[in-house]
Amino acid sequence: MIAPGGEDAAEGAVEVGRFLGDVPGLLVRAAGLLGQLDAVTRNALEQGPETVADIGRAEARRSRWTVAALWVIAGLLAWLILLLMR
């Protein structure tokens, strides 16, 4: 005969056992992910000056188009206000 709550305790013990059985695999996966993260961060910091310059040029082009678009919008709004004020 199982004491009250004994079945829950037995099920809990089984779950703990399963989890503890999975721990080595989880640790191996965590170590692999940390290795990949280390490689990504190390490689990202080793970008050459050419790469940095290319990124800067791309950002400058994007910024120019953004500024141009904002000026067009401002001009259209001014034109619309002038039309509405007449």
Secondary structure as the mmCIF struct_conf table of DSSP 4:
data_model
#
loop_
_struct_conf.conf_type_id
_struct_conf.id
_struct_conf.beg_label_comp_id
_struct_conf.beg_label_asym_id
_struct_conf.beg_label_seq_id
_struct_conf.end_label_comp_id
_struct_conf.end_label_asym_id
_struct_conf.end_label_seq_id
HELX_LH_PP_P HELX_LH_PP_P1 ILE A 2 ALA A 3
TURN_TY1_P TURN_TY1_P1 PRO A 4 GLY A 5
HELX_RH_AL_P HELX_RH_AL_P1 GLY A 6 LEU A 45
TURN_TY1_P TURN_TY1_P2 GLU A 46 GLU A 46
HELX_RH_AL_P HELX_RH_AL_P2 PRO A 49 MET A 85
#
